[in-house]
């Protein structure tokens, strides 16, 4: 998953907009790592 795709998904959450830009980028990176580790 690319960071752009992760941002699209995370933007659906109202909490995303309460975070600072640095916190948003950290969340995007963590989300991408979690998705990569999931095997469905």
C-alpha positions as CSV (number, residue, x, y, z in Angstrom):
1,X,0.0,0.0,0.0
2,X,1.3,3.4,-0.9
3,X,1.2,6.3,1.5
4,X,-1.3,8.1,-0.7
5,X,-3.7,5.1,-0.5
6,X,-3.2,5.0,3.3
7,X,-4.0,8.8,3.6
8,X,-7.2,8.3,1.6
9,X,-8.4,5.6,4.1
10,X,-7.2,7.5,7.2
11,X,-8.9,10.7,6.1
12,X,-12.2,8.9,6.6
13,X,-11.6,9.2,10.4
14,X,-12.4,12.5,12.1
15,X,-9.4,11.9,14.5
16,X,-7.0,12.2,11.5
17,X,-7.7,15.9,11.2
18,X,-7.0,16.6,14.9
19,X,-3.4,15.4,14.5
20,X,-0.5,17.6,13.7
21,X,1.2,17.0,10.3
22,X,4.1,15.1,12.0
23,X,1.6,12.9,13.9
24,X,-0.3,12.3,10.6
25,X,2.8,11.2,8.8
26,X,3.7,8.8,11.7
27,X,0.2,7.3,11.6
28,X,0.5,6.8,7.8
29,X,3.8,5.0,8.1
30,X,2.5,2.8,10.9
31,X,-0.6,2.0,9.0
32,X,1.4,1.0,5.9
33,X,3.6,-1.3,8.0
34,X,0.6,-2.9,9.5
35,X,-1.1,-3.5,6.2
36,X,2.1,-5.0,4.8
37,X,2.3,-7.4,7.7
38,X,-1.2,-8.7,7.3
39,X,-1.6,-11.7,5.0
40,X,-5.3,-12.2,4.0
